[in-house]
Amino acid sequence: MKQLTARLIAKELYLYRWLLVGATAAGFAALLTAASGEFGFSIGFLVWLTAIIAMGVMLALFGVSSERKERSLLFILSLPLSPGDHVRAKLLGLLVCFLLPWALLSAGAVALVLVMPGIADGLLPYTVLLCVFLLMNFSLVLCGALHISSEAGMGGVIVLTNMSVSLFMMGIGRIPDLGEHMGKPDAVWNTPFWLLLAAQLAITLMALALPLVFAARRRDAL
C-alpha cells in the first residue's frame, strides 16, 4: 500500500511538472527583477506573490476539482485503494507538489532580503510570516477542494483566500511590535512574531488534517 501511495504521489509530480517548473522559473525571475531597484522590487514582488498563489490554486483545481468533473477518478477506483486511501494519497501528492517550489521561492525571498543592501533586514520576519501565510493559504484551498464539490463553493473559497493575502499584508504592518521594526537594519524576532507564526502553522496543520480525518469515513470517491 505504501508503494502504491508513493507511485500516486509521483504521478502528481509528473502530471504537474511543467506547472511547477513554470511557477518556480517565474518566481526566480521575479526575485531577480526585485533586486534591480525600487521600481523593480514592486514589480518583482507582485509577480513572485502571484506565481505562488496561482500555482496553489491551479494545483487544487486541476488536481481535485477537474478530476472530479472529468470522471478520471474511475481509474483510481480500479486500484486496490479505499476512498480514504485515495484522499490521503491525493493530499500528500498535491502538498509535495506545492512544497517543492514554495520552499525554493521562499528561500529565494529570504536570501534577497539578506543579500540586497537596499533592503532592510528588519523585513526578514515579515518575509518569513508572508511565506508561511502562503503555505497556509494553499492548505485552506486544498482542504476546500477535497471537501467542496460545487464550482460556486470553490470559487468562494478562492476569492476569500486571495483576499486574505492582501488583508494580511496590510494588517501585519499595523501590529506595533512588528511594523515598527520593518525598516530597521536588524531583524527582530519578538514574541508577537512567534505567536503569529505558531497560529499560522496551527491553522495549516488543521487544514491538512481535516481531509485525513474525514477520509477515513468516506465511502465514496472524491
N, C-alpha and C positions, 0 to 999 in steps of 0.2 A: 504493500500500500504506500509506503514511504517513497519507493522508487517511482510509482505512478504519479504521486503528487509532485515529485521533483521534475518529472517529464512535463507535467502540465504547466508548472512554473516556467520551465524552459520554453514551452510553446508560447507563453505570453511574451517572453523576451524576444523570441523570434518574430512573432507577428507584428510587434510594435517597435522593432529595432530602428526603423527609419524615423519614426516619430521621436524616439529617444535621442538618436544621433542629431536630428534636426534641431530639437529643443536645446540640446547641450551646445551645439555649434552656435545657435543664435544667442544663447546666454553668454558664452565666452566672447563672442563678437561684441555684445552689448557692454561687457566689462571693459574691453579694450577701448570702446568708444567713451565710456565713462572716465577713463584715465586721460582723455585728451584735453580736458579743460572743464570750465564751469558749465558751458552750454552742452558739451558732450556728456557731462555727468548726468544732466537732466534727461537727455535722450536715452543714454545707455541704461540708466536706472529703470526707466519706463519699459524698455524692451526686455531687460532682464526679468523684471517682475511679470510682464505679460507672458514670456516664454514659460516660466514655471507654472503660472496659473492655468494657461491654455493647455499645457501638457497634461496637468492633472485632470482637467475637465474632459479632455478627449479620451484619456485612458478609461475614465469611469463610464463615459457614454458609449464608446466603441467596445470596451471590454465587457460591459454588463448589459446596458440597455439595448445596444444594437444586436447583440447575440440573442437576447430575449425576443426582440422583434422579428429577427430573421429566422427564428426557429433552428438556429445552428446548434442549439444545445441537445438536439436529438442524438448527435454523435456522442456527446458526453454520456448520455443516458445508457448508451450501449456498453460503456465501460463498467468494470466491477467497482463502482463508486456509489455511495449513498448520496442523496441530495445534500446532506450536511457536509460530507467529504468534499463534494464539488464546490460548495460555497467556501470552505476553508482554503482549498487549492486556488480558487479564483481570487480570494482576498490576498493571499500570500503572493501570488503571481503578480498582480497589479501593484501591490505595495513595493515589491522588489523593483518592478519597472520604474516606479516613481523615485524610489530612494537613490538609485544609482545617479541619475542626472542631478537630482536635488542636492545630494552630498557634494558633487563636484562643483556645482554652481554656488552653493553656499560657501564652500571653502574658497572659491574664487572671490566672492564678495568680501569675505573676511580678509583675505590677502590684499585685496585692493585698498581697504581701509588702513591696513598696517603698513603697506609699502608706499602709497602715494603721499608725498609731503604736503600736498594741499588739502588733504582730508584729515580732520582732527581724529585722534584715536578715541576721543570721547564718544564717537559714533559706533564704536565696536559693540557695546551692549545692545544698542538699538538694532544693529545689523543681525546679531545673534537672535534676538527676540523676533525680528521680522522673518528670518529664515525658518525658525521653529513654528511660527504662526502659519506660514505657507504649508508646512507639513501637516499641521492641524487642520487647515482648510481642506487639503486633499482628503484627509481621513474622513472628514464630515461628508464630503461629496461622495466618496466611495461607499460610506455607510448608507447614505441615502439611495444610491444606485442599487445596492443589494437588497434594499427593503421596499423601495417605491417602484411600482410598475408603470404608473401613468406618466406620460410625457409632460403634462402640465405640472405634476408634482415635482418632477426632476428639474423642470425649468425654474420653479420657485426656489428649490434648493441652491441651484447655481447662481441665481440672482442674489439671494441673500448672502451666500458665502463670498461672492465677489464684492458686494457692498461692504461686507465686514472688513475686508482688507483695507479699503480706503478709510473706514472709521477707525481701524486700529492704528494706522499710520498717523492719523490726525490726533487721536486720543492719547497715544503714548507720550507725545511731546508735551502734553498738558499735565502730566504727572510731575509735580515739582522735583521729586527726588531722582527722576530720570531725565526729564527735559533740560534741567539746568546744567547737566554735565555733558550734554552732547557736543558742545563746542569747545570743550577743554582738551588740552594736549594729551591727557592721560585718561584711560578708561577707568570708570568707577563701577565696581561690582558690589552694589549695596543690597540691602535686604529687599527693597521693592523689586529689584531685578530678579532675584532668586525666587521670590514669591510668584511673580508673574510667569517666569519660566516653568515653575512647578505646576501652575494652573494650566498652562498650555499643554504640557506633557500629560497631565492627568486627563484632560479632555481628549487628547489624541488617543490615549490608551483606551478610554471608554468607547470612543467612536469605532475603534478597531475591534473591541471586544464584543460589542453588540451583535454583529453578524455571527460571530462564533457561538454566542450563547443561543441565539435563535436557530442557527444552522443545525444544531443537534436535535431540534424538534421538528424540522421540516420534513414533510412527506412528499413534497413536490419539488421540481427543479426551479431554478431561477425564473 
